C-alpha cells in the first residue's frame, strides 16, 4: 500500500500542463490507480519518466513504445478511457 505522500507525488507528476495529457492521465490516476496493485502504481510512475512528446505520441497511438512496460501502461490507460467513453467504469 502506498503512502499519502507517494500518491501526492504521483498525482503531481501526472500533471503535465498539456491538455491532451492531462485529460488522459488525471482520470486514470485519480479513478483507476487507487484500485490497482502496487506494481501497477510503480509501472505508471516509471511511465511518467517519458517526455511529454513521447507520452502524447504513445497515448494518441502515433508511435508504438518499444519498452514492454510502457506498452502495458499505455494499453491500460487507453483501455480505461475506452471504458469511460462507453460508460462501463464503476
N, CA, C and O of each residue as an XYZ file, in Angstrom:
360
protein
N       0.841     -1.180      0.000
C       0.000      0.000      0.000
C       0.888      1.245      0.000
O       1.839      1.347      0.775
N       0.566      2.162     -0.860
C       1.359      3.367     -1.000
C       0.940      4.411      0.027
O      -0.215      4.463      0.450
N       1.898      5.236      0.416
C       1.633      6.276      1.405
C       0.940      7.467      0.740
O       0.925      7.591     -0.484
N       0.377      8.321      1.559
C      -0.271      9.525      1.049
C       0.738     10.402      0.309
O       0.413     11.018     -0.706
N       1.941     10.451      0.818
C       2.999     11.228      0.180
C       3.330     10.682     -1.209
O       3.552     11.456     -2.141
N       3.365      9.365     -1.353
C       3.639      8.758     -2.657
C       2.518      9.072     -3.650
O       2.771      9.338     -4.825
N       1.278      9.037     -3.161
C       0.134      9.367     -4.015
C       0.185     10.828     -4.439
O      -0.033     11.151     -5.607
N       0.473     11.708     -3.486
C       0.555     13.130     -3.814
C       1.632     13.387     -4.864
O       1.432     14.165     -5.797
N       2.765     12.729     -4.701
C       3.866     12.883     -5.649
C       3.458     12.386     -7.040
O       3.749     13.033     -8.046
N       2.786     11.241     -7.089
C       2.365     10.678     -8.370
C       1.336     11.583     -9.048
O       1.395     11.799    -10.258
N       0.406     12.104     -8.274
C      -0.604     12.998     -8.849
C       0.050     14.256     -9.406
O      -0.316     14.733    -10.480
N       1.014     14.785     -8.674
C       1.715     15.982     -9.147
C       2.508     15.674    -10.417
O       2.508     16.462    -11.363
N       3.173     14.538    -10.429
C       3.969     14.130    -11.586
C       3.080     13.885    -12.812
O       3.535     14.023    -13.948
N       1.819     13.524    -12.581
C       0.878     13.261    -13.666
C       0.368     14.535    -14.324
O      -0.110     14.503    -15.458
N       0.467     15.638    -13.627
C       0.009     16.913    -14.182
C       1.090     17.453    -15.102
O       2.112     17.965    -14.646
N       0.857     17.336    -16.376
C       1.892     17.660    -17.348
C       1.750     19.058    -17.931
O       2.710     19.583    -18.495
N       0.585     19.671    -17.811
C       0.397     21.005    -18.359
C       0.061     21.013    -19.842
O      -0.018     22.075    -20.459
N      -0.133     19.851    -20.406
C      -0.560     19.729    -21.797
C      -1.965     19.138    -21.746
O      -2.161     18.045    -21.213
N      -2.929     19.846    -22.289
C      -4.330     19.464    -22.142
C      -4.592     18.005    -22.541
O      -5.297     17.284    -21.834
N      -4.032     17.583    -23.654
C      -4.250     16.212    -24.125
C      -3.792     15.189    -23.087
O      -4.468     14.189    -22.843
N      -2.650     15.449    -22.489
C      -2.121     14.528    -21.489
C      -2.922     14.595    -20.190
O      -3.251     13.564    -19.605
N      -3.228     15.795    -19.747
C      -3.983     15.938    -18.503
C      -5.349     15.252    -18.593
O      -5.804     14.645    -17.624
N      -6.001     15.348    -19.751
C      -7.305     14.703    -19.927
C      -7.210     13.183    -19.880
O      -8.161     12.512    -19.480
N      -6.085     12.649    -20.281
C      -5.894     11.193    -20.258
C      -5.374     10.705    -18.903
O      -5.820      9.676    -18.395
N      -4.431     11.446    -18.325
C      -3.735     10.948    -17.142
C      -4.476     11.202    -15.827
O      -4.498     10.331    -14.957
N      -5.076     12.369    -15.674
C      -5.705     12.686    -14.387
C      -6.835     11.731    -14.010
O      -6.853     11.256    -12.874
N      -7.789     11.422    -14.911
C      -8.822     10.455    -14.517
C      -8.239      9.074    -14.206
O      -8.704      8.382    -13.301
N      -7.235      8.693    -14.956
C      -6.608      7.389    -14.746
C      -5.968      7.305    -13.365
O      -6.159      6.329    -12.640
N      -5.210      8.332    -13.011
C      -4.507      8.301    -11.721
C      -5.481      8.501    -10.550
O      -5.259      7.968     -9.462
N      -6.544      9.260    -10.768
C      -7.482      9.534     -9.680
C      -8.550      8.471     -9.501
O      -9.043      8.277     -8.390
N      -8.920      7.776    -10.577
C     -10.025      6.831    -10.506
C      -9.605      5.372    -10.661
O     -10.148      4.495     -9.989
N      -8.646      5.110    -11.539
C      -8.228      3.724    -11.778
C      -7.131      3.269    -10.818
O      -7.253      2.219    -10.186
N      -6.083      4.039    -10.710
C      -4.915      3.590     -9.939
C      -5.185      3.310     -8.459
O      -4.552      2.409     -7.909
N      -6.085      4.025     -7.785
C      -6.317      3.689     -6.375
C      -6.802      2.250     -6.166
O      -6.644      1.692     -5.081
N      -7.389      1.654     -7.205
C      -7.873      0.270     -7.130
C      -6.846     -0.724     -7.657
O      -7.039     -1.936     -7.558
N      -5.764     -0.214     -8.210
C      -4.751     -1.056     -8.856
C      -3.724     -1.561     -7.845
O      -3.694     -1.126     -6.694
N      -2.897     -2.473     -8.296
C      -1.852     -3.052     -7.446
C      -0.688     -2.079     -7.287
O      -0.553     -1.115     -8.041
N       0.140     -2.350     -6.300
C       1.352     -1.553     -6.109
C       2.257     -1.649     -7.336
O       2.938     -0.685     -7.687
N       2.261     -2.802     -7.979
C       3.080     -2.971     -9.180
C       2.600     -2.040    -10.294
O       3.413     -1.415    -10.974
N       1.286     -1.949    -10.480
C       0.754     -1.046    -11.498
C       1.081      0.410    -11.165
O       1.388      1.207    -12.051
N       1.010      0.741     -9.883
C       1.378      2.079     -9.419
C       2.822      2.368     -9.823
O       3.117      3.418    -10.394
N       3.713      1.433     -9.522
C       5.135      1.619     -9.827
C       5.388      1.687    -11.334
O       6.216      2.475    -11.792
N       4.679      0.866    -12.095
C       4.845      0.885    -13.550
C       4.378      2.224    -14.122
O       5.031      2.796    -14.995
N       3.256      2.711    -13.630
C       2.755      4.010    -14.084
C       3.741      5.117    -13.716
O       4.001      6.015    -14.516
N       4.278      5.048    -12.521
C       5.257      6.040    -12.082
C       6.474      6.039    -13.012
O       6.979      7.105    -13.365
N       6.940      4.875    -13.403
C       8.067      4.773    -14.345
C       7.685      5.318    -15.721
O       8.489      5.973    -16.385
N       6.466      5.044    -16.135
C       5.943      5.538    -17.408
C       6.026      7.061    -17.477
O       6.297      7.622    -18.538
N       5.796      7.719    -16.362
C       5.809      9.178    -16.320
C       7.203      9.776    -16.507
O       7.345     10.993    -16.626
N       8.223      8.932    -16.534
C       9.572      9.423    -16.816
C       9.764      9.746    -18.300
O      10.755     10.372    -18.675
N       8.823      9.322    -19.139
C       8.880      9.663    -20.564
C       8.641     11.159    -20.732
O       8.040     11.806    -19.875
N       9.116     11.690    -21.837
C       8.865     13.100    -22.125
C       7.397     13.297    -22.492
O       6.698     12.346    -22.841
N       6.945     14.540    -22.409
C       5.566     14.847    -22.793
C       5.304     14.458    -24.243
O       4.251     13.908    -24.565
N       6.250     14.740    -25.100
C       6.088     14.406    -26.515
C       5.942     12.895    -26.715
O       5.107     12.450    -27.502
N       6.742     12.119    -26.015
C       6.623     10.659    -26.103
C       5.253     10.208    -25.603
O       4.599      9.378    -26.234
N       4.827     10.753    -24.475
C       3.535     10.360    -23.900
C       2.392     10.652    -24.865
O       1.513      9.813    -25.061
N       2.402     11.824    -25.462
C       1.349     12.180    -26.418
C       1.369     11.223    -27.605
O       0.325     10.729    -28.030
N       2.533     10.970    -28.123
C       2.633     10.056    -29.275
C       2.132      8.656    -28.916
O       1.433      8.026    -29.709
N       2.481      8.178    -27.745
C       2.043      6.844    -27.321
C       0.541      6.793    -27.092
O      -0.137      5.890    -27.582
N       0.023      7.760    -26.348
C      -1.392      7.725    -25.971
C      -2.328      8.025    -27.137
O      -3.481      7.595    -27.131
N      -1.846      8.750    -28.126
C      -2.655      9.012    -29.312
C      -2.377      7.986    -30.414
O      -2.875      8.108    -31.534
N      -1.582      6.984    -30.080
C      -1.250      5.876    -30.986
C      -0.551      6.340    -32.262
O      -0.733      5.766    -33.335
N       0.242      7.379    -32.118
C       1.027      7.849    -33.262
C       2.387      7.180    -33.319
O       3.054      7.182    -34.353
N       2.789      6.607    -32.192
C       4.071      5.898    -32.111
C       3.894      4.758    -31.112
O       3.261      4.922    -30.069
N       4.454      3.617    -31.443
C       4.375      2.470    -30.542
C       5.638      2.426    -29.686
O       6.751      2.466    -30.210
N       5.461      2.343    -28.362
C       6.640      2.233    -27.497
C       7.382      0.931    -27.766
O       6.794     -0.051    -28.220
N       8.660      0.935    -27.483
C       9.481     -0.267    -27.633
C       9.498     -1.060    -26.329
O       9.470     -2.291    -26.342
N       9.543     -0.359    -25.220
C       9.620     -0.964    -23.893
C       8.298     -1.659    -23.544
O       7.250     -1.014    -23.551
N       8.329     -2.964    -23.237
C       7.105     -3.693    -22.898
C       6.356     -3.099    -21.690
O       5.126     -3.148    -21.644
N       7.071     -2.554    -20.740
C       6.437     -1.932    -19.580
C       5.625     -0.713    -20.011
O       4.505     -0.514    -19.542
N       6.182      0.091    -20.894
C       5.487      1.278    -21.400
C       4.269      0.850    -22.214
O       3.201      1.451    -22.096
N       4.421     -0.171    -23.027
C       3.292     -0.700    -23.810
C       2.162     -1.110    -22.870
O       0.999     -0.795    -23.121
N       2.494     -1.799    -21.808
C       1.488     -2.260    -20.845
C       0.727     -1.086    -20.225
O      -0.499     -1.125    -20.119
N       1.446     -0.058    -19.823
C       0.805      1.105    -19.197
C      -0.049      1.856    -20.218
O      -1.178      2.240    -19.913
N       0.468      2.067    -21.409
C      -0.285      2.758    -22.459
C      -1.575      1.998    -22.756
O      -2.644      2.602    -22.847
N      -1.482      0.693    -22.906
C      -2.672     -0.127    -23.172
C      -3.681     -0.020    -22.032
O      -4.887      0.032    -22.273
N      -3.200      0.013    -20.809
C      -4.077      0.131    -19.650
C      -4.796      1.477    -19.628
O      -5.998      1.536    -19.366
N      -4.078      2.541    -19.897
C      -4.682      3.881    -19.907
C      -5.725      3.985    -21.020
O      -6.823      4.496    -20.799
N      -5.387      3.510    -22.192
C      -6.314      3.584    -23.323
C      -7.552      2.716    -23.060
O      -8.673      3.136    -23.346
N      -7.355      1.524    -22.522
C      -8.487      0.652    -22.208
C      -9.397      1.300    -21.169
O     -10.621      1.219    -21.273
N      -8.802      1.938    -20.174
C      -9.595      2.625    -19.153
C     -10.446      3.720    -19.792
O     -11.631      3.838    -19.483
N      -9.863      4.511    -20.667
C     -10.603      5.599    -21.305
C     -11.671      5.089    -22.261
O     -12.720      5.717    -22.404
N     -11.425      3.973    -22.910
C     -12.457      3.377    -23.770
C     -13.654      2.954    -22.926
O     -14.801      3.136    -23.336
N     -13.390      2.388    -21.746
C     -14.486      2.025    -20.841
C     -15.229      3.273    -20.361
O     -16.457      3.271    -20.266
N     -14.489      4.328    -20.061
C     -15.123      5.588    -19.637
C     -16.075      6.102    -20.719
O     -17.203      6.500    -20.431
N     -15.605      6.088    -21.954
C     -16.420      6.593    -23.050
C     -17.684      5.769    -23.257
O     -18.717      6.299    -23.668
N     -17.602      4.478    -22.974
C     -18.755      3.597    -23.114
C     -19.620      3.582    -21.855
O     -20.700      2.992    -21.847
N     -19.143      4.234    -20.791
C     -19.901      4.247    -19.540
C     -19.802      2.958    -18.756
O     -20.681      2.661    -17.947
N     -18.750      2.186    -18.975
C     -18.589      0.875    -18.332
C     -17.625      0.887    -17.155
O     -17.076     -0.157    -16.803
N     -17.409      2.027    -16.548
C     -16.471      2.123    -15.415
C     -17.281      2.239    -14.143
O     -18.256      2.987    -14.073
N     -16.861      1.484    -13.130
C     -17.576      1.523    -11.843
C     -17.456      2.872    -11.185
O     -17.996      3.079    -10.098
